[in-house]
Amino acid sequence: MDIKAPGVIKLLGEHAVVYGKLSVAVAVSLYARASVADSKSGSITILLPDIKEGRSINRQELERLYSGYKSAEINAFVEAEGKR
């Protein structure tokens, strides 16, 4: 699968959105590209041709990382709600 997304210039408030504030951003006509491939060995390879980088990760490790991310995201949300 090939993925393409426009670049973004943050004019104001890049980190402010973390706190629910507004920011000003503009898309530019430069694109980031990535290719994702699922191999027969059960690993997933992500290639970033624009910066000549790539990484492979097996499905179990990817699922472990995703679980940790989702757990951290939920915990951060609960903590933020508790401070309101």
PDB file of N, CA, C and O in Angstrom:
ATOM      1  N   MET A   1       0.849  -1.163   0.000  1.00  0.00           N
ATOM      2  CA  MET A   1       0.000   0.000   0.000  1.00  0.00           C
ATOM      3  C   MET A   1       0.900   1.233   0.000  1.00  0.00           C
ATOM      4  O   MET A   1       1.826   1.338   0.804  1.00  0.00           O
ATOM      5  N   ASP A   2       0.621   2.151  -0.897  1.00  0.00           N
ATOM      6  CA  ASP A   2       1.350   3.413  -0.947  1.00  0.00           C
ATOM      7  C   ASP A   2       0.494   4.512  -0.338  1.00  0.00           C
ATOM      8  O   ASP A   2      -0.706   4.597  -0.598  1.00  0.00           O
ATOM      9  N   ILE A   3       1.121   5.343   0.468  1.00  0.00           N
ATOM     10  CA  ILE A   3       0.418   6.411   1.173  1.00  0.00           C
ATOM     11  C   ILE A   3       1.109   7.730   0.848  1.00  0.00           C
ATOM     12  O   ILE A   3       2.337   7.789   0.778  1.00  0.00           O
ATOM     13  N   LYS A   4       0.325   8.787   0.650  1.00  0.00           N
ATOM     14  CA  LYS A   4       0.890  10.106   0.342  1.00  0.00           C
ATOM     15  C   LYS A   4       0.096  11.142   1.125  1.00  0.00           C
ATOM     16  O   LYS A   4      -1.134  11.104   1.141  1.00  0.00           O
ATOM     17  N   ALA A   5       0.798  12.071   1.777  1.00  0.00           N
ATOM     18  CA  ALA A   5       0.129  13.133   2.540  1.00  0.00           C
ATOM     19  C   ALA A   5       0.871  14.448   2.322  1.00  0.00           C
ATOM     20  O   ALA A   5       2.097  14.459   2.206  1.00  0.00           O
ATOM     21  N   PRO A   6       0.128  15.559   2.265  1.00  0.00           N
ATOM     22  CA  PRO A   6       0.785  16.850   2.053  1.00  0.00           C
ATOM     23  C   PRO A   6       1.565  17.290   3.283  1.00  0.00           C
ATOM     24  O   PRO A   6       1.231  16.939   4.415  1.00  0.00           O
ATOM     25  N   GLY A   7       2.604  18.061   3.035  1.00  0.00           N
ATOM     26  CA  GLY A   7       3.336  18.665   4.135  1.00  0.00           C
ATOM     27  C   GLY A   7       2.511  19.772   4.757  1.00  0.00           C
ATOM     28  O   GLY A   7       1.568  20.274   4.145  1.00  0.00           O
ATOM     29  N   VAL A   8       2.865  20.148   5.966  1.00  0.00           N
ATOM     30  CA  VAL A   8       2.119  21.179   6.689  1.00  0.00           C
ATOM     31  C   VAL A   8       3.102  22.180   7.284  1.00  0.00           C
ATOM     32  O   VAL A   8       4.146  21.804   7.817  1.00  0.00           O
ATOM     33  N   ILE A   9       2.754  23.449   7.185  1.00  0.00           N
ATOM     34  CA  ILE A   9       3.519  24.497   7.865  1.00  0.00           C
ATOM     35  C   ILE A   9       2.651  25.001   9.005  1.00  0.00           C
ATOM     36  O   ILE A   9       1.519  25.433   8.789  1.00  0.00           O
ATOM     37  N   LYS A  10       3.179  24.945  10.211  1.00  0.00           N
ATOM     38  CA  LYS A  10       2.453  25.442  11.383  1.00  0.00           C
ATOM     39  C   LYS A  10       2.859  26.894  11.582  1.00  0.00           C
ATOM     40  O   LYS A  10       4.008  27.189  11.912  1.00  0.00           O
ATOM     41  N   LEU A  11       1.921  27.782  11.382  1.00  0.00           N
ATOM     42  CA  LEU A  11       2.208  29.203  11.505  1.00  0.00           C
ATOM     43  C   LEU A  11       2.115  29.685  12.949  1.00  0.00           C
ATOM     44  O   LEU A  11       2.839  30.593  13.358  1.00  0.00           O
ATOM     45  N   LEU A  12       1.212  29.067  13.718  1.00  0.00           N
ATOM     46  CA  LEU A  12       0.960  29.540  15.078  1.00  0.00           C
ATOM     47  C   LEU A  12       0.301  28.430  15.883  1.00  0.00           C
ATOM     48  O   LEU A  12      -0.613  27.767  15.393  1.00  0.00           O
ATOM     49  N   GLY A  13       0.748  28.227  17.095  1.00  0.00           N
ATOM     50  CA  GLY A  13       0.055  27.342  18.022  1.00  0.00           C
ATOM     51  C   GLY A  13       0.265  25.861  17.801  1.00  0.00           C
ATOM     52  O   GLY A  13      -0.634  25.070  18.088  1.00  0.00           O
ATOM     53  N   GLU A  14       1.430  25.456  17.296  1.00  0.00           N
ATOM     54  CA  GLU A  14       1.669  24.046  17.014  1.00  0.00           C
ATOM     55  C   GLU A  14       1.407  23.160  18.234  1.00  0.00           C
ATOM     56  O   GLU A  14       0.769  22.116  18.105  1.00  0.00           O
ATOM     57  N   HIS A  15       1.876  23.547  19.387  1.00  0.00           N
ATOM     58  CA  HIS A  15       1.693  22.732  20.583  1.00  0.00           C
ATOM     59  C   HIS A  15       0.410  23.094  21.327  1.00  0.00           C
ATOM     60  O   HIS A  15      -0.029  22.346  22.201  1.00  0.00           O
ATOM     61  N   ALA A  16      -0.179  24.205  20.999  1.00  0.00           N
ATOM     62  CA  ALA A  16      -1.390  24.661  21.691  1.00  0.00           C
ATOM     63  C   ALA A  16      -2.547  23.687  21.531  1.00  0.00           C
ATOM     64  O   ALA A  16      -3.393  23.580  22.420  1.00  0.00           O
ATOM     65  N   VAL A  17      -2.596  22.971  20.400  1.00  0.00           N
ATOM     66  CA  VAL A  17      -3.702  22.043  20.163  1.00  0.00           C
ATOM     67  C   VAL A  17      -3.731  20.920  21.199  1.00  0.00           C
ATOM     68  O   VAL A  17      -4.784  20.333  21.448  1.00  0.00           O
ATOM     69  N   VAL A  18      -2.593  20.622  21.795  1.00  0.00           N
ATOM     70  CA  VAL A  18      -2.534  19.605  22.843  1.00  0.00           C
ATOM     71  C   VAL A  18      -3.412  20.021  24.020  1.00  0.00           C
ATOM     72  O   VAL A  18      -3.953  19.170  24.726  1.00  0.00           O
ATOM     73  N   TYR A  19      -3.550  21.316  24.226  1.00  0.00           N
ATOM     74  CA  TYR A  19      -4.334  21.855  25.331  1.00  0.00           C
ATOM     75  C   TYR A  19      -5.714  22.352  24.887  1.00  0.00           C
ATOM     76  O   TYR A  19      -6.372  23.107  25.602  1.00  0.00           O
ATOM     77  N   GLY A  20      -6.138  21.917  23.696  1.00  0.00           N
ATOM     78  CA  GLY A  20      -7.460  22.276  23.214  1.00  0.00           C
ATOM     79  C   GLY A  20      -7.569  23.683  22.662  1.00  0.00           C
ATOM     80  O   GLY A  20      -8.675  24.200  22.502  1.00  0.00           O
ATOM     81  N   LYS A  21      -6.439  24.312  22.367  1.00  0.00           N
ATOM     82  CA  LYS A  21      -6.444  25.671  21.815  1.00  0.00           C
ATOM     83  C   LYS A  21      -6.338  25.607  20.292  1.00  0.00           C
ATOM     84  O   LYS A  21      -6.084  24.548  19.719  1.00  0.00           O
ATOM     85  N   LEU A  22      -6.534  26.746  19.656  1.00  0.00           N
ATOM     86  CA  LEU A  22      -6.485  26.822  18.196  1.00  0.00           C
ATOM     87  C   LEU A  22      -5.059  26.955  17.691  1.00  0.00           C
ATOM     88  O   LEU A  22      -4.164  27.409  18.404  1.00  0.00           O
ATOM     89  N   SER A  23      -4.870  26.545  16.438  1.00  0.00           N
ATOM     90  CA  SER A  23      -3.605  26.772  15.769  1.00  0.00           C
ATOM     91  C   SER A  23      -3.899  27.162  14.326  1.00  0.00           C
ATOM     92  O   SER A  23      -5.016  26.986  13.839  1.00  0.00           O
ATOM     93  N   VAL A  24      -2.899  27.687  13.658  1.00  0.00           N
ATOM     94  CA  VAL A  24      -3.034  28.052  12.253  1.00  0.00           C
ATOM     95  C   VAL A  24      -2.016  27.221  11.484  1.00  0.00           C
ATOM     96  O   VAL A  24      -0.813  27.295  11.735  1.00  0.00           O
ATOM     97  N   ALA A  25      -2.520  26.426  10.540  1.00  0.00           N
ATOM     98  CA  ALA A  25      -1.659  25.554   9.742  1.00  0.00           C
ATOM     99  C   ALA A  25      -2.036  25.685   8.272  1.00  0.00           C
ATOM    100  O   ALA A  25      -3.188  25.963   7.937  1.00  0.00           O
ATOM    101  N   VAL A  26      -1.056  25.482   7.403  1.00  0.00           N
ATOM    102  CA  VAL A  26      -1.268  25.573   5.967  1.00  0.00           C
ATOM    103  C   VAL A  26      -0.647  24.350   5.311  1.00  0.00           C
ATOM    104  O   VAL A  26       0.511  24.024   5.570  1.00  0.00           O
ATOM    105  N   ALA A  27      -1.416  23.667   4.457  1.00  0.00           N
ATOM    106  CA  ALA A  27      -0.868  22.542   3.689  1.00  0.00           C
ATOM    107  C   ALA A  27      -0.024  23.105   2.546  1.00  0.00           C
ATOM    108  O   ALA A  27      -0.348  24.146   1.975  1.00  0.00           O
ATOM    109  N   VAL A  28       1.038  22.419   2.228  1.00  0.00           N
ATOM    110  CA  VAL A  28       1.900  22.824   1.113  1.00  0.00           C
ATOM    111  C   VAL A  28       1.935  21.697   0.093  1.00  0.00           C
ATOM    112  O   VAL A  28       1.589  20.558   0.409  1.00  0.00           O
ATOM    113  N   SER A  29       2.345  22.005  -1.111  1.00  0.00           N
ATOM    114  CA  SER A  29       2.313  21.008  -2.182  1.00  0.00           C
ATOM    115  C   SER A  29       3.563  20.130  -2.208  1.00  0.00           C
ATOM    116  O   SER A  29       3.948  19.634  -3.267  1.00  0.00           O
ATOM    117  N   LEU A  30       4.190  19.938  -1.070  1.00  0.00           N
ATOM    118  CA  LEU A  30       5.257  18.951  -0.926  1.00  0.00           C
ATOM    119  C   LEU A  30       4.645  17.776  -0.183  1.00  0.00           C
ATOM    120  O   LEU A  30       3.905  17.974   0.781  1.00  0.00           O
ATOM    121  N   TYR A  31       4.939  16.570  -0.610  1.00  0.00           N
ATOM    122  CA  TYR A  31       4.281  15.409  -0.041  1.00  0.00           C
ATOM    123  C   TYR A  31       5.256  14.460   0.631  1.00  0.00           C
ATOM    124  O   TYR A  31       6.384  14.281   0.173  1.00  0.00           O
ATOM    125  N   ALA A  32       4.809  13.854   1.723  1.00  0.00           N
ATOM    126  CA  ALA A  32       5.521  12.754   2.359  1.00  0.00           C
ATOM    127  C   ALA A  32       4.921  11.476   1.789  1.00  0.00           C
ATOM    128  O   ALA A  32       3.704  11.367   1.646  1.00  0.00           O
ATOM    129  N   ARG A  33       5.768  10.519   1.466  1.00  0.00           N
ATOM    130  CA  ARG A  33       5.290   9.263   0.902  1.00  0.00           C
ATOM    131  C   ARG A  33       5.794   8.096   1.737  1.00  0.00           C
ATOM    132  O   ARG A  33       6.898   8.136   2.280  1.00  0.00           O
ATOM    133  N   ALA A  34       4.980   7.066   1.831  1.00  0.00           N
ATOM    134  CA  ALA A  34       5.379   5.846   2.534  1.00  0.00           C
ATOM    135  C   ALA A  34       4.756   4.659   1.818  1.00  0.00           C
ATOM    136  O   ALA A  34       3.676   4.762   1.237  1.00  0.00           O
ATOM    137  N   SER A  35       5.448   3.539   1.868  1.00  0.00           N
ATOM    138  CA  SER A  35       4.929   2.283   1.343  1.00  0.00           C
ATOM    139  C   SER A  35       4.927   1.280   2.482  1.00  0.00           C
ATOM    140  O   SER A  35       5.898   1.177   3.233  1.00  0.00           O
ATOM    141  N   VAL A  36       3.850   0.551   2.606  1.00  0.00           N
ATOM    142  CA  VAL A  36       3.732  -0.464   3.645  1.00  0.00           C
ATOM    143  C   VAL A  36       3.481  -1.797   2.953  1.00  0.00           C
ATOM    144  O   VAL A  36       2.598  -1.914   2.105  1.00  0.00           O
ATOM    145  N   ALA A  37       4.278  -2.807   3.331  1.00  0.00           N
ATOM    146  CA  ALA A  37       4.122  -4.127   2.737  1.00  0.00           C
ATOM    147  C   ALA A  37       4.057  -5.184   3.821  1.00  0.00           C
ATOM    148  O   ALA A  37       4.810  -5.138   4.794  1.00  0.00           O
ATOM    149  N   ASP A  38       3.163  -6.124   3.650  1.00  0.00           N
ATOM    150  CA  ASP A  38       2.991  -7.245   4.571  1.00  0.00           C
ATOM    151  C   ASP A  38       3.713  -8.438   3.943  1.00  0.00           C
ATOM    152  O   ASP A  38       3.355  -8.873   2.848  1.00  0.00           O
ATOM    153  N   SER A  39       4.714  -8.963   4.624  1.00  0.00           N
ATOM    154  CA  SER A  39       5.483 -10.064   4.045  1.00  0.00           C
ATOM    155  C   SER A  39       4.889 -11.412   4.437  1.00  0.00           C
ATOM    156  O   SER A  39       4.069 -11.503   5.350  1.00  0.00           O
ATOM    157  N   LYS A  40       5.308 -12.436   3.743  1.00  0.00           N
ATOM    158  CA  LYS A  40       4.836 -13.792   4.040  1.00  0.00           C
ATOM    159  C   LYS A  40       5.343 -14.269   5.397  1.00  0.00           C
ATOM    160  O   LYS A  40       4.771 -15.190   5.981  1.00  0.00           O
ATOM    161  N   SER A  41       6.398 -13.660   5.897  1.00  0.00           N
ATOM    162  CA  SER A  41       6.952 -14.067   7.193  1.00  0.00           C
ATOM    163  C   SER A  41       6.176 -13.471   8.361  1.00  0.00           C
ATOM    164  O   SER A  41       6.469 -13.766   9.519  1.00  0.00           O
ATOM    165  N   GLY A  42       5.182 -12.628   8.056  1.00  0.00           N
ATOM    166  CA  GLY A  42       4.380 -12.029   9.109  1.00  0.00           C
ATOM    167  C   GLY A  42       4.909 -10.701   9.596  1.00  0.00           C
ATOM    168  O   GLY A  42       4.398 -10.157  10.576  1.00  0.00           O
ATOM    169  N   SER A  43       5.927 -10.163   8.934  1.00  0.00           N
ATOM    170  CA  SER A  43       6.423  -8.846   9.337  1.00  0.00           C
ATOM    171  C   SER A  43       5.864  -7.777   8.398  1.00  0.00           C
ATOM    172  O   SER A  43       5.427  -8.069   7.284  1.00  0.00           O
ATOM    173  N   ILE A  44       5.889  -6.557   8.870  1.00  0.00           N
ATOM    174  CA  ILE A  44       5.412  -5.429   8.091  1.00  0.00           C
ATOM    175  C   ILE A  44       6.603  -4.501   7.862  1.00  0.00           C
ATOM    176  O   ILE A  44       7.342  -4.185   8.794  1.00  0.00           O
ATOM    177  N   THR A  45       6.779  -4.074   6.626  1.00  0.00           N
ATOM    178  CA  THR A  45       7.880  -3.178   6.279  1.00  0.00           C
ATOM    179  C   THR A  45       7.317  -1.835   5.877  1.00  0.00           C
ATOM    180  O   THR A  45       6.398  -1.752   5.061  1.00  0.00           O
ATOM    181  N   ILE A  46       7.875  -0.780   6.456  1.00  0.00           N
ATOM    182  CA  ILE A  46       7.482   0.588   6.123  1.00  0.00           C
ATOM    183  C   ILE A  46       8.685   1.253   5.474  1.00  0.00           C
ATOM    184  O   ILE A  46       9.762   1.310   6.068  1.00  0.00           O
ATOM    185  N   LEU A  47       8.506   1.755   4.263  1.00  0.00           N
ATOM    186  CA  LEU A  47       9.573   2.431   3.536  1.00  0.00           C
ATOM    187  C   LEU A  47       9.224   3.897   3.373  1.00  0.00           C
ATOM    188  O   LEU A  47       8.105   4.238   2.990  1.00  0.00           O
ATOM    189  N   LEU A  48      10.182   4.763   3.665  1.00  0.00           N
ATOM    190  CA  LEU A  48      10.020   6.206   3.502  1.00  0.00           C
ATOM    191  C   LEU A  48      11.050   6.674   2.475  1.00  0.00           C
ATOM    192  O   LEU A  48      12.159   7.063   2.843  1.00  0.00           O
ATOM    193  N   PRO A  49      10.691   6.639   1.189  1.00  0.00           N
ATOM    194  CA  PRO A  49      11.676   6.914   0.141  1.00  0.00           C
ATOM    195  C   PRO A  49      12.238   8.326   0.149  1.00  0.00           C
ATOM    196  O   PRO A  49      13.379   8.536  -0.264  1.00  0.00           O
ATOM    197  N   ASP A  50      11.457   9.300   0.612  1.00  0.00           N
ATOM    198  CA  ASP A  50      11.924  10.682   0.597  1.00  0.00           C
ATOM    199  C   ASP A  50      13.120  10.902   1.515  1.00  0.00           C
ATOM    200  O   ASP A  50      13.963  11.759   1.247  1.00  0.00           O
ATOM    201  N   ILE A  51      13.195  10.133   2.592  1.00  0.00           N
ATOM    202  CA  ILE A  51      14.336  10.281   3.506  1.00  0.00           C
ATOM    203  C   ILE A  51      15.212   9.029   3.523  1.00  0.00           C
ATOM    204  O   ILE A  51      16.088   8.876   4.374  1.00  0.00           O
ATOM    205  N   LYS A  52      14.955   8.139   2.566  1.00  0.00           N
ATOM    206  CA  LYS A  52      15.747   6.920   2.389  1.00  0.00           C
ATOM    207  C   LYS A  52      15.855   6.105   3.676  1.00  0.00           C
ATOM    208  O   LYS A  52      16.940   5.678   4.070  1.00  0.00           O
ATOM    209  N   GLU A  53      14.711   5.901   4.319  1.00  0.00           N
ATOM    210  CA  GLU A  53      14.638   5.114   5.556  1.00  0.00           C
ATOM    211  C   GLU A  53      13.597   4.024   5.408  1.00  0.00           C
ATOM    212  O   GLU A  53      12.684   4.124   4.588  1.00  0.00           O
ATOM    213  N   GLY A  54      13.739   3.005   6.192  1.00  0.00           N
ATOM    214  CA  GLY A  54      12.762   1.929   6.211  1.00  0.00           C
ATOM    215  C   GLY A  54      12.948   1.093   7.461  1.00  0.00           C
ATOM    216  O   GLY A  54      14.042   1.033   8.022  1.00  0.00           O
ATOM    217  N   ARG A  55      11.888   0.453   7.892  1.00  0.00           N
ATOM    218  CA  ARG A  55      11.932  -0.402   9.082  1.00  0.00           C
ATOM    219  C   ARG A  55      10.999  -1.588   8.864  1.00  0.00           C
ATOM    220  O   ARG A  55       9.969  -1.473   8.199  1.00  0.00           O
ATOM    221  N   SER A  56      11.373  -2.717   9.430  1.00  0.00           N
ATOM    222  CA  SER A  56      10.511  -3.888   9.443  1.00  0.00           C
ATOM    223  C   SER A  56      10.178  -4.218  10.885  1.00  0.00           C
ATOM    224  O   SER A  56      11.005  -4.051  11.781  1.00  0.00           O
ATOM    225  N   ILE A  57       8.965  -4.685  11.098  1.00  0.00           N
ATOM    226  CA  ILE A  57       8.529  -5.046  12.440  1.00  0.00           C
ATOM    227  C   ILE A  57       7.571  -6.228  12.305  1.00  0.00           C
ATOM    228  O   ILE A  57       6.751  -6.269  11.388  1.00  0.00           O
ATOM    229  N   ASN A  58       7.681  -7.191  13.224  1.00  0.00           N
ATOM    230  CA  ASN A  58       6.759  -8.319  13.122  1.00  0.00           C
ATOM    231  C   ASN A  58       5.419  -7.932  13.735  1.00  0.00           C
ATOM    232  O   ASN A  58       5.325  -6.984  14.515  1.00  0.00           O
ATOM    233  N   ARG A  59       4.399  -8.675  13.370  1.00  0.00           N
ATOM    234  CA  ARG A  59       3.032  -8.340  13.789  1.00  0.00           C
ATOM    235  C   ARG A  59       2.875  -8.308  15.311  1.00  0.00           C
ATOM    236  O   ARG A  59       2.197  -7.431  15.847  1.00  0.00           O
ATOM    237  N   GLN A  60       3.497  -9.259  16.004  1.00  0.00           N
ATOM    238  CA  GLN A  60       3.356  -9.311  17.460  1.00  0.00           C
ATOM    239  C   GLN A  60       3.934  -8.058  18.113  1.00  0.00           C
ATOM    240  O   GLN A  60       3.331  -7.503  19.031  1.00  0.00           O
ATOM    241  N   GLU A  61       5.078  -7.616  17.651  1.00  0.00           N
ATOM    242  CA  GLU A  61       5.699  -6.410  18.211  1.00  0.00           C
ATOM    243  C   GLU A  61       4.851  -5.183  17.894  1.00  0.00           C
ATOM    244  O   GLU A  61       4.693  -4.304  18.741  1.00  0.00           O
ATOM    245  N   LEU A  62       4.308  -5.119  16.689  1.00  0.00           N
ATOM    246  CA  LEU A  62       3.447  -4.000  16.315  1.00  0.00           C
ATOM    247  C   LEU A  62       2.195  -3.965  17.188  1.00  0.00           C
ATOM    248  O   LEU A  62       1.779  -2.897  17.637  1.00  0.00           O
ATOM    249  N   GLU A  63       1.600  -5.122  17.428  1.00  0.00           N
ATOM    250  CA  GLU A  63       0.418  -5.184  18.286  1.00  0.00           C
ATOM    251  C   GLU A  63       0.749  -4.776  19.718  1.00  0.00           C
ATOM    252  O   GLU A  63      -0.050  -4.110  20.376  1.00  0.00           O
ATOM    253  N   ARG A  64       1.939  -5.178  20.207  1.00  0.00           N
ATOM    254  CA  ARG A  64       2.361  -4.794  21.550  1.00  0.00           C
ATOM    255  C   ARG A  64       2.543  -3.282  21.650  1.00  0.00           C
ATOM    256  O   ARG A  64       2.103  -2.667  22.622  1.00  0.00           O
ATOM    257  N   LEU A  65       3.184  -2.686  20.656  1.00  0.00           N
ATOM    258  CA  LEU A  65       3.376  -1.232  20.645  1.00  0.00           C
ATOM    259  C   LEU A  65       2.038  -0.504  20.571  1.00  0.00           C
ATOM    260  O   LEU A  65       1.833   0.491  21.267  1.00  0.00           O
ATOM    261  N   TYR A  66       1.128  -0.995  19.731  1.00  0.00           N
ATOM    262  CA  TYR A  66      -0.181  -0.364  19.579  1.00  0.00           C
ATOM    263  C   TYR A  66      -0.971  -0.449  20.885  1.00  0.00           C
ATOM    264  O   TYR A  66      -1.612   0.521  21.291  1.00  0.00           O
ATOM    265  N   SER A  67      -0.924  -1.601  21.536  1.00  0.00           N
ATOM    266  CA  SER A  67      -1.619  -1.761  22.818  1.00  0.00           C
ATOM    267  C   SER A  67      -1.092  -0.773  23.843  1.00  0.00           C
ATOM    268  O   SER A  67      -1.872  -0.147  24.562  1.00  0.00           O
ATOM    269  N   GLY A  68       0.228  -0.627  23.916  1.00  0.00           N
ATOM    270  CA  GLY A  68       0.833   0.326  24.849  1.00  0.00           C
ATOM    271  C   GLY A  68       0.429   1.746  24.530  1.00  0.00           C
ATOM    272  O   GLY A  68       0.167   2.542  25.432  1.00  0.00           O
ATOM    273  N   TYR A  69       0.377   2.072  23.237  1.00  0.00           N
ATOM    274  CA  TYR A  69      -0.017   3.418  22.813  1.00  0.00           C
ATOM    275  C   TYR A  69      -1.462   3.688  23.201  1.00  0.00           C
ATOM    276  O   TYR A  69      -1.764   4.727  23.787  1.00  0.00           O
ATOM    277  N   LYS A  70      -2.356   2.760  22.879  1.00  0.00           N
ATOM    278  CA  LYS A  70      -3.775   2.955  23.193  1.00  0.00           C
ATOM    279  C   LYS A  70      -3.968   3.066  24.701  1.00  0.00           C
ATOM    280  O   LYS A  70      -4.773   3.875  25.163  1.00  0.00           O
ATOM    281  N   SER A  71      -3.246   2.268  25.467  1.00  0.00           N
ATOM    282  CA  SER A  71      -3.359   2.311  26.923  1.00  0.00           C
ATOM    283  C   SER A  71      -2.892   3.671  27.445  1.00  0.00           C
ATOM    284  O   SER A  71      -3.544   4.265  28.305  1.00  0.00           O
ATOM    285  N   ALA A  72      -1.767   4.163  26.929  1.00  0.00           N
ATOM    286  CA  ALA A  72      -1.241   5.466  27.350  1.00  0.00           C
ATOM    287  C   ALA A  72      -2.201   6.575  26.952  1.00  0.00           C
ATOM    288  O   ALA A  72      -2.398   7.529  27.705  1.00  0.00           O
ATOM    289  N   GLU A  73      -2.802   6.454  25.764  1.00  0.00           N
ATOM    290  CA  GLU A  73      -3.743   7.463  25.290  1.00  0.00           C
ATOM    291  C   GLU A  73      -4.979   7.515  26.203  1.00  0.00           C
ATOM    292  O   GLU A  73      -5.450   8.594  26.560  1.00  0.00           O
ATOM    293  N   ILE A  74      -5.484   6.363  26.565  1.00  0.00           N
ATOM    294  CA  ILE A  74      -6.649   6.303  27.450  1.00  0.00           C
ATOM    295  C   ILE A  74      -6.297   6.858  28.827  1.00  0.00           C
ATOM    296  O   ILE A  74      -7.075   7.620  29.401  1.00  0.00           O
ATOM    297  N   ASN A  75      -5.130   6.485  29.364  1.00  0.00           N
ATOM    298  CA  ASN A  75      -4.709   6.983  30.673  1.00  0.00           C
ATOM    299  C   ASN A  75      -4.555   8.501  30.663  1.00  0.00           C
ATOM    300  O   ASN A  75      -4.956   9.165  31.619  1.00  0.00           O
ATOM    301  N   ALA A  76      -3.982   9.060  29.598  1.00  0.00           N
ATOM    302  CA  ALA A  76      -3.810  10.506  29.500  1.00  0.00           C
ATOM    303  C   ALA A  76      -5.166  11.202  29.457  1.00  0.00           C
ATOM    304  O   ALA A  76      -5.348  12.251  30.075  1.00  0.00           O
ATOM    305  N   PHE A  77      -6.118  10.622  28.727  1.00  0.00           N
ATOM    306  CA  PHE A  77      -7.453  11.192  28.645  1.00  0.00           C
ATOM    307  C   PHE A  77      -8.120  11.201  30.023  1.00  0.00           C
ATOM    308  O   PHE A  77      -8.709  12.203  30.428  1.00  0.00           O
ATOM    309  N   VAL A  78      -8.024  10.083  30.733  1.00  0.00           N
ATOM    310  CA  VAL A  78      -8.641   9.973  32.061  1.00  0.00           C
ATOM    311  C   VAL A  78      -8.014  10.990  33.014  1.00  0.00           C
ATOM    312  O   VAL A  78      -8.722  11.645  33.780  1.00  0.00           O
ATOM    313  N   GLU A  79      -6.678  11.121  32.967  1.00  0.00           N
ATOM    314  CA  GLU A  79      -6.007  12.101  33.842  1.00  0.00           C
ATOM    315  C   GLU A  79      -6.449  13.519  33.507  1.00  0.00           C
ATOM    316  O   GLU A  79      -6.699  14.315  34.412  1.00  0.00           O
ATOM    317  N   ALA A  80      -6.550  13.846  32.222  1.00  0.00           N
ATOM    318  CA  ALA A  80      -6.957  15.195  31.805  1.00  0.00           C
ATOM    319  C   ALA A  80      -8.377  15.480  32.245  1.00  0.00           C
ATOM    320  O   ALA A  80      -8.676  16.588  32.690  1.00  0.00           O
ATOM    321  N   GLU A  81      -9.260  14.498  32.130  1.00  0.00           N
ATOM    322  CA  GLU A  81     -10.645  14.692  32.547  1.00  0.00           C
ATOM    323  C   GLU A  81     -10.729  14.905  34.052  1.00  0.00           C
ATOM    324  O   GLU A  81     -11.573  15.665  34.527  1.00  0.00           O
ATOM    325  N   GLY A  82      -9.858  14.240  34.803  1.00  0.00           N
ATOM    326  CA  GLY A  82      -9.852  14.380  36.251  1.00  0.00           C
ATOM    327  C   GLY A  82      -9.393  15.757  36.712  1.00  0.00           C
ATOM    328  O   GLY A  82      -9.706  16.171  37.828  1.00  0.00           O
ATOM    329  N   LYS A  83      -8.651  16.474  35.861  1.00  0.00           N
ATOM    330  CA  LYS A  83      -8.139  17.801  36.216  1.00  0.00           C
ATOM    331  C   LYS A  83      -9.122  18.917  35.878  1.00  0.00           C
ATOM    332  O   LYS A  83      -8.896  20.074  36.233  1.00  0.00           O
ATOM    333  N   ARG A  84     -10.205  18.577  35.197  1.00  0.00           N
ATOM    334  CA  ARG A  84     -11.179  19.600  34.793  1.00  0.00           C
ATOM    335  C   ARG A  84     -12.064  19.996  35.916  1.00  0.00           C
ATOM    336  O   ARG A  84     -12.938  20.846  35.744  1.00  0.00           O
TER     337      ARG A  84
END
